[in-house]
Amino acid sequence: MTQLQADKTFERSGVSGKLKIVLQDVSGTLLRTLGTIERRGYDYRDVHCTQRVDGDFDLLVAIEDLGGPRNLDTLCKQLERLYNVVSAEKVGRRTRAEWAN
């Protein structure tokens, strides 16, 4: 029997962090946002959603890399392109690699 090699495209890069995403209150926006995070190779570990005074929602998501883009800035740009996503940004502590850039 031949042993299968692991697919290199799905190796974990060790990228993890928290994102703050502002969503408009429109049906399907939350599911579309979380689905995009998964399809881009990340797993969300903690999701917290609160409604703002202006009617939009603040979504805090703790994510872990499953083989997606190596840079959370890229993921934020992809999320901001979604319909009814107002903004997406990294929050929390920076990693050593980010301090070097």
C-alpha positions as CSV (number, residue, x, y, z in Angstrom):
1,M,0.0,0.0,0.0
2,T,1.1,3.5,-0.7
3,Q,1.1,6.1,2.1
4,L,-0.7,9.4,1.3
5,Q,1.2,12.6,1.8
6,A,-0.4,15.4,3.8
7,D,-1.7,18.2,1.6
8,K,0.7,21.2,2.2
9,T,-2.1,23.8,1.5
10,F,-3.8,22.9,4.7
11,E,-0.9,23.1,7.1
12,R,-1.7,25.3,10.1
13,S,0.3,28.5,10.1
14,G,-0.3,29.3,13.8
15,V,-2.2,32.5,13.0
16,S,-4.9,33.3,15.5
17,G,-6.5,36.4,16.9
18,K,-9.6,38.4,17.4
19,L,-11.6,40.3,14.9
20,K,-14.1,43.1,15.4
21,I,-16.6,43.2,12.6
22,V,-19.4,45.8,12.4
23,L,-22.5,44.4,10.6
24,Q,-25.7,46.1,9.5
25,D,-28.9,44.6,10.9
26,V,-30.0,42.7,7.7
27,S,-31.1,39.1,7.5
28,G,-28.3,36.6,6.6
29,T,-25.4,39.0,7.3
30,L,-24.1,37.1,10.3
31,L,-24.3,33.7,8.6
32,R,-22.6,35.1,5.5
33,T,-19.8,36.6,7.6
34,L,-19.1,33.4,9.6
35,G,-19.3,31.3,6.5
36,T,-16.7,33.5,4.8
37,I,-14.4,33.1,7.8
38,E,-14.7,29.3,7.5
39,R,-14.3,29.2,3.7
40,R,-11.1,31.3,4.0
41,G,-9.5,28.6,6.1
42,Y,-10.2,29.8,9.7
43,D,-12.1,28.2,12.5
44,Y,-14.0,30.5,14.9
45,R,-13.6,29.6,18.5
46,D,-15.6,32.3,20.3
47,V,-18.4,34.6,18.8
48,H,-19.9,37.5,20.7
49,C,-22.5,39.8,19.1
50,T,-23.9,42.9,20.6
51,Q,-26.3,45.5,19.2
52,R,-25.1,49.1,19.0
53,V,-27.1,52.3,19.6
54,D,-27.2,53.0,15.9
55,G,-28.8,49.6,15.1
56,D,-25.7,47.9,13.7
57,F,-24.1,45.0,15.5
58,D,-20.5,44.6,16.9
59,L,-19.3,41.0,16.2
60,L,-16.2,39.9,18.1
61,V,-14.8,36.6,16.8
62,A,-11.8,34.7,18.1
63,I,-10.3,32.7,15.2
64,E,-7.7,30.1,14.6
65,D,-5.9,29.3,11.3
66,L,-6.8,26.1,9.5
67,G,-4.8,26.8,6.4
68,G,-6.2,30.1,5.2
69,P,-4.4,33.3,4.3
70,R,-1.4,33.8,6.5
71,N,-2.3,37.4,7.2
72,L,-5.4,38.5,9.1
73,D,-5.3,41.9,7.2
74,T,-6.2,39.9,4.1
75,L,-9.1,38.2,5.8
76,C,-10.4,41.6,7.1
77,K,-10.3,43.0,3.5
78,Q,-12.2,40.0,2.3
79,L,-14.9,40.4,5.0
80,E,-15.3,44.2,4.3
81,R,-16.2,43.3,0.7
82,L,-19.3,41.4,1.9
83,Y,-22.7,43.0,1.5
84,N,-23.8,44.7,4.8
85,V,-20.4,44.5,6.5
86,V,-19.5,48.0,7.6
87,S,-15.9,47.3,8.8
88,A,-13.6,44.5,9.9
89,E,-10.4,44.9,11.9
90,K,-7.9,43.0,14.1
91,V,-8.1,43.7,17.9
92,G,-6.1,42.6,20.8
93,R,-2.4,41.9,21.2
94,R,0.0,41.8,18.3
95,T,2.2,38.9,17.6
96,R,6.0,39.2,17.3
97,A,5.8,38.8,13.6
98,E,3.4,41.8,13.4
99,W,5.8,44.0,15.4
100,A,8.6,43.2,12.9
101,N,6.5,44.6,10.0
